[in-house]
């Protein structure tokens, strides 16, 4: 299969991740304005933490298998960051600490949001480049 | 204990005399609570001249009977109703009437202890002037009265005076710790009540700064942390004024910020409306506010408790309830494994419960109790009505805990009293021969939780081994069970108290999580053995006190503050349920919380108000709101910020901060953080308050009121909870950390800086009953320089006491104290003396150790480690600590 299809898939995929992050951001601001209590918030968000990491890792794996080195390298830092968190077992949101750690969680979420957004455009660009190259 | 002088060896008397002489120079009587300069005398001086008496008088813990208060206001009813009533007109009539009232009840106050110099704030004479503009700047001279006071040597109105001390030349004096925090000097007219109780006592709520900087940049310059230290549910000792209760359910609150009406609001529109002191919102005064519902007649608004007292309790109407007030529920989880039975814990615990059944709060006869025993199985006891025989139900399936019976497990204490006593008598024998080792604490907790979760209440865990079976087994590290379970508990209004007894490693740090998030408390009795009478007495006393404690149930706490201030983080035993709401399923007495405050925007008001509200159900089935209000002036001057800092509150806050840091980072980071915070304060002081500015200088300057902060910090750094040492068992450390974050300042300060008394050369009046209770000998600085070979010393930190006996102790002294013929007959170690008295708040019953100067080295070392001004291993002495600080400060 061609790189065009891979990047098309990646574009859709990162759009999905993007929406996931928007959901996280909304939830955190809900917590700040007291629309949701920390226990519910953590129960809800914790369901999505590992799937999100997994999804991101899967995408990186696809790039690796297809030999898309630049795209893969672009994803390595986040992959390492996530892996480190899981390894240290602090990837889950802790309801007892959430208010103390909220600013850092928010910062992290915004950062990931930006990352997926950039990824989205990068994959889009690569998809177009690949499709043009295939047609030519 | 005063040994006649002629029996002393010659050197003894001489020592005493020299000591005495030096101390007299500094005013030996100062170890009594410091007398105010001037005391009450000013009133007498003022009265004949006709100048208005100072209306506000802090900490004169005098009861304000309703009648008195009314007299005090000089029947102010009509004046209040008339908005046009001018202050000037009122002067003559009001002045004399109220002056008279003041004199009449100021007189008996003469003999009372006074901790604060009187302030010249709000004068009731200006009271009826509702719309009066407040003076724009705080600290300007108000009238000649202020000057008069200034002339008399009483701290004047003109801001805080900053006195600089050089830490290098002034060694810490433990008596300084008893000095009250810098006085709160509110601008005139900020308080509508002349009552001395209108601002909160430091034992309820205190702030690290008693003058709030108007901008966060100013706070940043001073480097002093801004935090509240609060103990809203403080115990009442003899002589304390009970918290006034407002029973008519007229609760006036601000529409916008939900602040409760307090002495710092302003009445406008002829008293029909009030302006909120936090958000300036204008609110209607409730219709029944001026109506006395008890006597069914118009009442006097100014006599209402919420306008005269900073700490009040409202009886809450049904809008404040999600369900009818719950009964108090106690479930005892008793470890009956082999180790627990062998140590005698089970027997002592059951006996203590039985003896204290009467003391468990049960005024309305609704209190429910249950007992569950556990080793690697669970033993439930069913106490059906009508019989006095309990039947035991064993559940050995601990992977999926279920209740063997739907009812009769949790029984009404009053109804099942007899069978309960029977059962408690039998439990000891029942498990006498139990040889099972292991503990299914997790499943037992789940069972207790299942039993009480529809109601909520208190689970008391008595465990003497490391949890090993079922959920929550701690044989492998870092089990999330206790944290998630704590959250479930908090949701179901269940609070957990841990009583831990193990001689081996028990992972106190993990188990303490549960009390920490459910507003309980951890109690730890390492290597408990009931065979030693002291162990049994200590545990029985503390457990009994905890049982008898009138707890607050189903509580939520919220702290509100004036605009521009935000509560940014919370320390203590509770669960943070929303950005500013603290959930506490059961609030024990005398638990302290610390709250960091952020200045978000520039404050333009002359004073700010902090209000803590605790909505709770009393254990007598009444829904109540306890409201603690504190007003503090604002300031834009850095010197006032320094001069108003409260060293005790700062030290309390440091302790909380250090423990928090040690949980998320390394212990070393916690120590560094504390030391760095202290150095920052010193640098800030040096660069902005002394002429030297930056660079090296010969002194280490700090303001007089922060003089003890370095030694308290050193005490914290040397405390078992934070100390640098590889020899402290992790369990002891975790317990010390639990104490550091929950003890109120009154207990925490001796825990950081133990009190050290010399008993063989006490002044003659010590030990007698004086005006303020027993007169104590003067505390000494904590250094072994003070230890003499023939002396007898008491070192006490609230948790342990050491009685140090010098090797040349006079036989008569030994005979008087211990009833033994000579020093050689004396044995070191844990003992009980009948002469011990407990004066502090809290349930703690300290162990007493007798330490012989040539006794066992470990005990000696332990006792000496309490002398924190000395060098111990790698830990610096006070002198070294101060010179390190100086180096760090100079190098910037």
Interface residues (C-beta under 8 A of the other chain):
Chain A: X31 X32 X34 X37 X38 X39 X89 X94 X95 X96 X98 X99 X100
Chain B: X478 X483 X486 X487 X491 X517 X569 X570 X575 X576 X577 X578 X579 X581
